[in-house]
Amino acid sequence: MNRLHLAAAAALLTACAGAARLHATVIVPADLPELVAEARTIVQGRVVSAEARPAPAGERGIETLVTIAAGEYLKGSLGSHVTIRVPGGQVGDRRQIVIGAPVLRSGDDVILFLGGSGPSVPWILGLNQGVFRIRADARFAARRERFTGETRVVETESDSVRSMAPGPAGAVPLAAFKTRIRQLVAEGGIR
């Protein structure tokens, strides 16, 4: 590093040390193999409830507890229903928005990549990167009687599945997506 870089770094550290406490969310992009490797649990299910509450004592802000009726586990198992923590939400007049945090609503069909350890409430890995929404594929809805394949697709807001299949960006057939996850788990994605 040259002197200019060192001086800039020193000035930045000095400014940060004197500044008020700042909170920021930094999301490092993850691809599907990374999500599978890092996930304690991968579950396909339906959101049955989402309830916002003040964060537990010692933590600031609002969190939303989301309960999922598990349809199938692709890695690990947490029972027929699993409750997860998602940062942000609304309690009364107070609303907290966390950039990158997913908003899950009752009735959403999803595949979730969850982290956690011990008895803690699991969380979604990489915020919205660990959420894959399952939707009907509108391209085939009108001619469903002629189409014998899967009519549901997995969509994501991140780049994790874009290279898996042709078609709309961020959408792949559900069956192909689950097959790829199982392959990655079998290759050593279990930690």
PADO-482212 format. One record per residue: residue in one letter; x, y, z of N, C-alpha, C in turn. Coordinates in Angstrom, 1 decimal. Layout:
BEGIN
A;X;Y;Z;X;Y;Z;X;Y;Z
...
***
This chain:
BEGIN
M;0.8;-1.2;0.0;0.0;0.0;0.0;0.9;1.2;0.0
N;0.5;2.2;-0.8;1.3;3.4;-0.8;0.9;4.4;0.3
R;1.6;5.5;0.5;1.3;6.4;1.6;-0.1;7.0;1.5
L;-0.5;7.3;0.2;-1.8;7.9;0.0;-2.9;6.9;0.5
H;-2.8;5.7;0.2;-3.8;4.7;0.7;-3.8;4.6;2.2
L;-2.6;4.6;2.8;-2.5;4.5;4.2;-3.1;5.7;4.9
A;-2.8;6.9;4.3;-3.4;8.1;4.9;-4.9;8.1;4.8
A;-5.4;7.7;3.7;-6.9;7.6;3.5;-7.5;6.6;4.5
A;-6.9;5.5;4.6;-7.4;4.4;5.6;-7.3;5.0;7.0
A;-6.3;5.7;7.4;-6.2;6.2;8.7;-7.2;7.3;9.0
A;-7.5;8.1;8.0;-8.5;9.2;8.1;-9.9;8.5;8.2
L;-10.2;7.5;7.5;-11.4;6.8;7.5;-11.6;6.1;8.9
L;-10.6;5.5;9.4;-10.7;4.9;10.7;-10.9;5.9;11.8
T;-10.3;7.0;11.7;-10.4;8.1;12.7;-11.9;8.6;12.6
A;-12.4;8.9;11.4;-13.7;9.4;11.3;-14.8;8.4;11.8
C;-14.6;7.1;11.6;-15.5;6.1;12.0;-15.4;5.9;13.6
A;-14.3;6.1;14.1;-14.1;5.9;15.6;-14.9;7.0;16.3
G;-14.9;8.2;15.7;-15.6;9.3;16.4;-17.1;9.4;16.0
A;-17.5;8.7;15.1;-18.9;8.8;14.7;-19.8;8.0;15.6
A;-21.1;8.4;15.5;-22.1;7.7;16.3;-22.2;6.2;15.8
R;-22.7;5.4;16.7;-22.8;4.0;16.3;-23.7;3.8;15.1
L;-23.2;3.2;14.1;-23.9;3.0;12.8;-24.3;1.5;12.7
H;-25.4;1.3;12.0;-25.8;-0.1;11.7;-25.9;-0.2;10.2
A;-25.4;-1.3;9.7;-25.4;-1.5;8.2;-25.6;-3.0;8.0
T;-26.2;-3.3;6.9;-26.3;-4.7;6.4;-25.5;-4.8;5.2
V;-24.6;-5.8;5.2;-23.7;-6.1;4.1;-24.1;-7.5;3.7
I;-24.5;-7.7;2.5;-24.9;-9.0;2.0;-23.8;-9.4;0.9
V;-23.1;-10.5;1.2;-22.2;-11.0;0.2;-22.9;-12.0;-0.7
P;-22.9;-11.8;-2.0;-23.6;-12.7;-2.9;-23.2;-14.2;-2.7
A;-24.2;-15.1;-2.7;-23.9;-16.5;-2.5;-24.6;-17.2;-3.7
D;-23.9;-18.3;-4.2;-24.5;-19.1;-5.2;-25.1;-20.3;-4.5
L;-25.8;-21.1;-5.3;-26.6;-22.3;-4.8;-25.7;-23.2;-4.0
P;-24.5;-23.6;-4.5;-23.7;-24.6;-3.8;-23.3;-24.0;-2.4
E;-23.0;-22.7;-2.3;-22.7;-22.1;-1.0;-23.9;-22.1;-0.1
L;-25.1;-21.8;-0.6;-26.3;-21.8;0.3;-26.5;-23.2;0.8
V;-26.4;-24.2;-0.1;-26.6;-25.6;0.4;-25.5;-26.0;1.4
A;-24.3;-25.6;1.2;-23.2;-26.0;2.2;-23.4;-25.3;3.5
E;-23.8;-24.1;3.5;-24.0;-23.3;4.7;-25.3;-23.6;5.5
A;-26.3;-24.1;4.8;-27.6;-24.3;5.4;-27.6;-25.4;6.4
R;-28.1;-25.2;7.6;-28.4;-26.2;8.5;-29.6;-27.0;8.1
T;-30.6;-26.3;7.5;-31.8;-26.9;7.1;-32.3;-26.3;5.8
I;-32.8;-27.1;4.9;-33.5;-26.6;3.7;-34.9;-27.2;3.7
V;-35.9;-26.3;3.7;-37.3;-26.8;3.8;-38.1;-26.2;2.7
Q;-39.0;-27.0;2.1;-40.0;-26.5;1.2;-41.3;-26.6;2.0
G;-42.0;-25.5;2.0;-43.3;-25.4;2.8;-44.1;-24.2;2.4
R;-45.1;-24.0;3.2;-46.1;-22.9;3.1;-46.1;-22.0;4.3
V;-46.0;-20.7;4.2;-46.1;-19.8;5.3;-47.5;-19.9;5.9
V;-47.6;-20.2;7.2;-49.0;-20.2;7.8;-49.2;-19.0;8.7
S;-48.1;-18.3;9.1;-48.3;-17.1;9.9;-47.1;-16.3;9.9
A;-47.2;-15.0;10.1;-46.1;-14.0;10.2;-46.5;-13.0;11.2
E;-45.9;-13.0;12.4;-46.2;-12.0;13.4;-45.0;-11.2;13.9
A;-45.2;-9.9;13.7;-44.1;-9.0;14.1;-44.2;-8.7;15.6
R;-43.0;-8.5;16.2;-42.9;-8.3;17.6;-41.6;-7.4;17.9
P;-41.6;-6.7;19.0;-40.3;-6.1;19.4;-39.2;-7.1;19.5
A;-38.0;-6.8;19.1;-36.9;-7.7;19.3;-36.7;-8.0;20.8
P;-36.2;-9.2;21.1;-35.9;-9.6;22.5;-35.1;-8.6;23.2
A;-35.2;-8.6;24.5;-34.4;-7.7;25.4;-32.9;-7.8;25.0
G;-32.3;-6.7;24.9;-30.9;-6.6;24.6;-30.7;-6.4;23.1
E;-31.7;-6.5;22.3;-31.6;-6.3;20.9;-32.6;-5.1;20.5
R;-32.2;-4.4;19.5;-33.1;-3.2;19.1;-33.9;-3.6;17.9
G;-35.0;-2.9;17.8;-35.8;-3.0;16.5;-37.0;-4.0;16.7
I;-37.4;-4.4;15.5;-38.5;-5.3;15.4;-38.1;-6.5;14.6
E;-38.7;-7.6;14.9;-38.4;-8.9;14.1;-39.8;-9.5;13.9
T;-39.9;-10.3;12.8;-41.1;-11.0;12.5;-40.8;-12.5;12.7
L;-41.7;-13.2;13.4;-41.6;-14.6;13.6;-42.5;-15.2;12.5
V;-42.0;-16.0;11.6;-42.7;-16.6;10.5;-42.8;-18.1;10.7
T;-44.0;-18.7;10.7;-44.1;-20.1;10.9;-44.4;-20.8;9.5
I;-43.7;-21.8;9.2;-43.8;-22.5;8.0;-44.3;-23.9;8.3
A;-45.3;-24.4;7.5;-45.8;-25.8;7.5;-44.9;-26.5;6.6
A;-44.0;-27.4;7.1;-43.0;-28.1;6.3;-43.7;-29.1;5.4
G;-43.4;-29.0;4.1;-44.0;-30.0;3.2;-42.9;-31.1;2.9
E;-41.6;-30.6;2.8;-40.5;-31.6;2.5;-39.2;-30.9;3.0
Y;-38.4;-31.7;3.6;-37.0;-31.3;3.9;-36.1;-31.8;2.9
L;-35.2;-30.9;2.4;-34.2;-31.3;1.5;-32.8;-31.5;2.2
K;-32.8;-31.0;3.4;-31.6;-31.1;4.2;-32.0;-30.8;5.7
G;-31.6;-31.7;6.6;-32.0;-31.5;8.0;-33.5;-31.7;8.2
S;-33.9;-31.5;9.4;-35.4;-31.6;9.7;-35.6;-30.8;11.0
L;-36.7;-30.1;11.0;-37.1;-29.3;12.2;-38.5;-29.6;12.6
G;-39.1;-30.7;12.1;-40.5;-31.0;12.5;-41.5;-30.5;11.4
S;-42.8;-30.8;11.8;-43.9;-30.5;10.8;-44.1;-29.0;10.6
H;-43.7;-28.2;11.6;-43.8;-26.7;11.6;-42.5;-26.1;12.1
V;-42.0;-25.1;11.4;-40.8;-24.5;11.9;-41.0;-23.0;11.9
T;-40.5;-22.3;13.0;-40.7;-20.9;13.1;-39.3;-20.3;13.0
I;-39.2;-19.2;12.1;-38.0;-18.6;11.9;-38.1;-17.1;12.2
R;-36.9;-16.5;12.4;-36.8;-15.0;12.7;-36.4;-14.3;11.4
V;-37.1;-13.2;11.1;-36.8;-12.3;10.0;-36.7;-10.9;10.5
P;-35.6;-10.2;10.3;-35.5;-8.9;10.8;-36.5;-7.9;10.1
G;-37.1;-7.0;10.9;-38.0;-6.0;10.4;-39.4;-6.4;10.6
G;-40.3;-5.5;10.4;-41.8;-5.7;10.5;-42.5;-4.5;11.0
Q;-43.7;-4.6;11.4;-44.5;-3.5;12.0;-45.2;-3.9;13.2
V;-45.1;-3.1;14.3;-45.7;-3.3;15.5;-46.4;-2.0;15.9
G;-47.8;-2.0;15.8;-48.5;-0.8;16.0;-48.1;0.3;15.0
D;-47.7;1.5;15.5;-47.3;2.5;14.6;-45.9;2.5;14.1
R;-45.1;1.6;14.8;-43.7;1.5;14.5;-43.4;0.5;13.4
R;-42.6;0.9;12.4;-42.3;0.0;11.3;-40.8;0.0;11.1
Q;-40.2;-1.1;10.9;-38.8;-1.2;10.6;-38.6;-2.0;9.3
I;-37.9;-1.3;8.4;-37.6;-2.0;7.1;-36.1;-2.3;7.1
V;-35.8;-3.5;6.9;-34.4;-4.0;6.8;-34.1;-4.3;5.3
I;-33.2;-3.5;4.7;-32.9;-3.7;3.3;-32.4;-5.1;3.1
G;-33.0;-5.8;2.1;-32.5;-7.2;1.8;-33.3;-8.3;2.6
A;-34.1;-7.9;3.6;-34.9;-8.9;4.4;-36.1;-9.2;3.6
P;-36.4;-10.5;3.5;-37.6;-10.8;2.7;-38.9;-10.5;3.5
V;-40.0;-10.3;2.8;-41.3;-10.2;3.4;-42.1;-11.4;3.1
L;-42.4;-12.2;4.1;-43.1;-13.5;3.9;-44.6;-13.3;4.4
R;-45.5;-13.8;3.7;-46.9;-13.6;4.0;-47.6;-15.0;4.1
S;-48.7;-15.1;4.8;-49.4;-16.3;4.9;-49.8;-16.8;3.5
G;-49.6;-18.0;3.2;-50.0;-18.6;1.9;-48.8;-18.7;0.9
D;-47.7;-18.0;1.2;-46.5;-18.1;0.3;-46.0;-19.5;0.3
D;-45.7;-20.0;-0.9;-45.0;-21.3;-1.0;-43.6;-21.0;-1.3
V;-42.7;-21.6;-0.5;-41.3;-21.2;-0.5;-40.4;-22.4;-0.3
I;-39.1;-22.3;-0.7;-38.0;-23.1;-0.3;-37.1;-22.2;0.5
L;-36.8;-22.5;1.7;-35.9;-21.7;2.6;-34.6;-22.4;2.9
F;-33.5;-21.7;2.9;-32.2;-22.1;3.3;-32.0;-21.5;4.7
L;-32.0;-22.3;5.8;-31.9;-21.8;7.1;-30.6;-22.1;7.8
G;-30.2;-21.1;8.6;-29.1;-21.2;9.5;-29.5;-21.3;10.9
G;-28.6;-21.6;11.8;-28.9;-21.6;13.2;-28.1;-22.7;13.9
S;-28.0;-22.6;15.2;-27.3;-23.6;15.9;-28.0;-23.8;17.3
G;-27.9;-25.0;17.8;-28.4;-25.2;19.1;-29.9;-25.0;19.2
P;-30.4;-24.5;20.3;-31.8;-24.3;20.5;-32.3;-22.9;19.9
S;-31.4;-22.2;19.2;-31.9;-20.8;18.7;-32.9;-21.0;17.6
V;-33.7;-19.9;17.5;-34.7;-19.8;16.4;-33.9;-19.7;15.1
P;-34.2;-20.5;14.1;-33.5;-20.4;12.8;-33.7;-19.1;12.1
W;-32.8;-18.8;11.2;-33.0;-17.6;10.4;-32.7;-18.0;8.9
I;-33.0;-17.1;8.0;-32.8;-17.3;6.6;-31.4;-16.9;6.2
L;-30.7;-17.7;5.6;-29.3;-17.4;5.2;-29.3;-16.3;4.1
G;-28.4;-15.3;4.3;-28.3;-14.3;3.3;-29.5;-13.5;3.0
L;-30.4;-13.3;4.1;-31.6;-12.6;3.9;-32.4;-13.1;2.7
N;-32.7;-12.2;1.7;-33.5;-12.7;0.6;-32.8;-13.7;-0.3
Q;-31.5;-13.9;-0.2;-30.8;-14.9;-1.0;-31.2;-16.3;-0.6
G;-31.7;-16.5;0.6;-32.1;-17.9;1.1;-33.5;-18.1;0.9
V;-34.3;-17.3;0.2;-35.7;-17.5;-0.1;-35.9;-17.7;-1.5
F;-36.6;-18.8;-1.8;-37.0;-19.2;-3.2;-38.5;-19.4;-3.2
R;-39.2;-18.5;-4.0;-40.6;-18.5;-4.0;-41.1;-19.5;-5.1
I;-42.1;-20.3;-4.8;-42.6;-21.2;-5.7;-43.9;-20.7;-6.3
R;-44.0;-20.6;-7.6;-45.2;-20.0;-8.3;-45.6;-20.9;-9.5
A;-46.8;-20.7;-9.9;-47.3;-21.3;-11.1;-46.6;-20.6;-12.3
D;-46.3;-21.4;-13.3;-45.6;-20.8;-14.5;-46.7;-20.4;-15.5
A;-46.9;-19.1;-15.6;-47.9;-18.6;-16.5;-47.8;-19.0;-18.0
R;-46.5;-19.3;-18.4;-46.3;-19.7;-19.8;-47.1;-20.9;-20.1
F;-47.3;-21.8;-19.1;-47.9;-23.1;-19.4;-49.3;-23.2;-18.8
A;-49.8;-22.2;-18.1;-51.1;-22.3;-17.5;-52.2;-22.4;-18.5
A;-52.1;-21.7;-19.6;-53.2;-21.7;-20.6;-53.2;-23.1;-21.4
R;-52.1;-23.7;-21.5;-52.1;-25.0;-22.2;-51.7;-26.2;-21.3
R;-52.1;-26.1;-20.1;-51.7;-27.1;-19.1;-52.0;-28.5;-19.5
E;-53.2;-28.7;-20.2;-53.6;-30.1;-20.6;-52.6;-30.7;-21.6
R;-51.8;-29.9;-22.3;-50.9;-30.4;-23.3;-49.5;-30.6;-22.7
F;-49.3;-29.9;-21.5;-47.9;-29.9;-20.9;-47.9;-31.0;-19.8
T;-47.0;-31.9;-19.9;-47.0;-33.0;-18.9;-45.9;-32.8;-17.8
G;-45.1;-31.7;-17.9;-44.0;-31.5;-17.0;-44.5;-30.7;-15.8
E;-43.6;-30.2;-15.0;-43.9;-29.4;-13.8;-44.4;-28.0;-14.2
T;-45.5;-27.6;-13.6;-46.0;-26.3;-13.9;-45.6;-25.3;-12.9
R;-44.8;-25.7;-11.9;-44.4;-24.7;-10.9;-43.0;-24.4;-11.0
V;-42.6;-23.2;-10.8;-41.2;-22.7;-10.9;-40.8;-22.1;-9.6
V;-39.5;-22.1;-9.5;-38.8;-21.4;-8.3;-38.3;-20.1;-8.8
E;-38.6;-19.0;-8.1;-38.1;-17.7;-8.4;-37.3;-17.1;-7.3
T;-36.3;-16.3;-7.6;-35.6;-15.7;-6.5;-35.2;-14.3;-7.0
E;-35.0;-13.4;-6.0;-34.5;-12.1;-6.3;-33.0;-12.0;-6.4
S;-32.3;-13.1;-6.1;-30.9;-13.1;-6.2;-30.4;-13.8;-7.5
D;-29.2;-13.9;-7.8;-28.6;-14.5;-9.0;-28.4;-16.0;-8.8
S;-28.8;-16.6;-7.7;-28.4;-18.0;-7.3;-28.8;-19.0;-8.3
V;-30.0;-18.8;-9.0;-30.5;-19.9;-9.9;-30.5;-19.5;-11.3
R;-30.1;-18.3;-11.7;-30.2;-17.8;-13.0;-29.6;-18.7;-14.1
S;-28.5;-19.4;-13.7;-27.8;-20.1;-14.7;-28.2;-21.6;-14.8
M;-29.3;-22.0;-14.0;-29.7;-23.4;-14.0;-30.5;-23.8;-15.2
A;-31.3;-22.9;-15.8;-32.2;-23.3;-16.8;-32.6;-22.1;-17.7
P;-32.9;-22.4;-19.0;-33.3;-21.3;-19.9;-34.7;-20.8;-19.4
G;-35.1;-19.7;-19.9;-36.4;-19.1;-19.6;-36.2;-17.8;-18.9
P;-37.3;-17.3;-18.2;-37.3;-16.0;-17.6;-36.1;-16.0;-16.5
A;-35.5;-14.9;-16.4;-34.4;-14.7;-15.5;-34.9;-15.0;-14.1
G;-34.1;-15.8;-13.3;-34.5;-16.1;-11.9;-35.6;-17.1;-11.8
A;-36.0;-17.8;-12.8;-37.0;-18.9;-12.7;-36.5;-20.2;-13.3
V;-36.7;-21.3;-12.5;-36.3;-22.6;-13.0;-37.4;-23.6;-12.5
P;-37.6;-24.7;-13.3;-38.6;-25.6;-12.8;-38.4;-26.2;-11.4
L;-39.4;-26.3;-10.7;-39.3;-26.7;-9.3;-38.6;-28.1;-9.2
A;-39.0;-29.0;-10.0;-38.4;-30.4;-10.0;-36.9;-30.3;-10.2
A;-36.5;-29.5;-11.2;-35.0;-29.4;-11.5;-34.3;-28.7;-10.4
F;-34.9;-27.7;-9.7;-34.2;-27.1;-8.6;-34.0;-28.0;-7.4
K;-35.1;-28.8;-7.1;-35.0;-29.7;-6.0;-33.9;-30.8;-6.3
T;-33.9;-31.3;-7.5;-32.9;-32.3;-7.9;-31.5;-31.7;-7.7
R;-31.3;-30.5;-8.1;-29.9;-29.9;-8.0;-29.6;-29.8;-6.5
I;-30.5;-29.4;-5.7;-30.2;-29.3;-4.2;-29.8;-30.6;-3.7
R;-30.6;-31.7;-4.0;-30.3;-33.0;-3.5;-28.9;-33.5;-4.0
Q;-28.5;-33.2;-5.2;-27.2;-33.5;-5.7;-26.1;-32.8;-4.9
L;-26.3;-31.5;-4.6;-25.3;-30.8;-3.8;-25.2;-31.3;-2.4
V;-26.3;-31.7;-1.8;-26.3;-32.3;-0.5;-25.6;-33.6;-0.5
A;-25.8;-34.4;-1.5;-25.2;-35.7;-1.6;-23.7;-35.6;-1.8
E;-23.2;-34.5;-2.5;-21.8;-34.2;-2.7;-21.1;-33.7;-1.5
G;-21.8;-33.5;-0.4;-21.1;-33.1;0.8;-21.6;-31.8;1.3
G;-22.8;-31.3;0.9;-23.3;-30.1;1.4;-23.8;-30.2;2.9
I;-23.7;-31.3;3.5;-24.1;-31.4;4.9;-22.9;-31.1;5.8
R;-23.2;-30.2;6.7;-22.1;-29.7;7.7;-22.4;-30.3;9.0
***
